[in-house]
Structures are given as structure tokens and as C-alpha cells.
Amino acid sequence: MDDVRIPKFQWGQPVLAVIDLRNDGSYPDCVDDELLAERGTQGEIVQVGSHVDTQTPIYLVEFPNGRVVGCLEEEIIAAALVTG
């Protein structure tokens, strides 16, 4: 069995996008490469899961535009680290 990575973030935690989050083709009703959340946009983690094969944590983050985007740890940062 592969090592299970412990999630870095928790459900309900405010986070910021550290990169522009674009549609990789997996977001319904949006064209490929459409901007889903701009770098610096704050959102809230609404679900924490993991990729079945790699055990990589995946976070569903709801942004103010109403979109819920799947994010990797490298794509978000805790808002408290930036705001204080």
C-alpha cells in the first residue's frame, strides 16, 4: 500500500489561490483554459478528498463566483498566513 499523505488543509478553512486556476477540461459548462479563479482570490474548502491511485490530497474550494474548483496543495495557501 502506498503512503497516505495527510491533508495540509481542513474543511471550512479559508484559502487563497496562489496561481490563476484555469479549466483543464474537467469543469463542466466552461471552455478549456477558462479562468475559474484568479490568483489571490479567497475561497473556502468545502470538501477534502484524495486521488485514489496516488493518495494525493485534493481540495474542493468554493470561490466567491460560486464555482467549486478541485485544487492541489501547490495551488492554494492558508489565507491566515497572508492576512495575518
C-alpha positions, 0 to 999 in steps of 0.5 A: 500500500502506498503512503497516505499523505495527510491533508495540509488543509481542513474543511471550512478553512479559508484559502487563497489561490496562489496561481490563476486556476484555469479549466483543464477540461474537467469543469463542466459548462466552461471552455478549456483554459477558462479562468475559474479563479484568479490568483489571490482570490479567497475561497473556502474548502468545502470538501477534502478528498484524495486521488485514489491511485496516488493518495494525493490530497485534493481540495474542493474550494468554493470561490466567491463566483460560486464555482467549486474548483478541485485544487492541489496543495501547490495551488492554494495557501492558508489565507491566515498566513497572508492576512495575518 
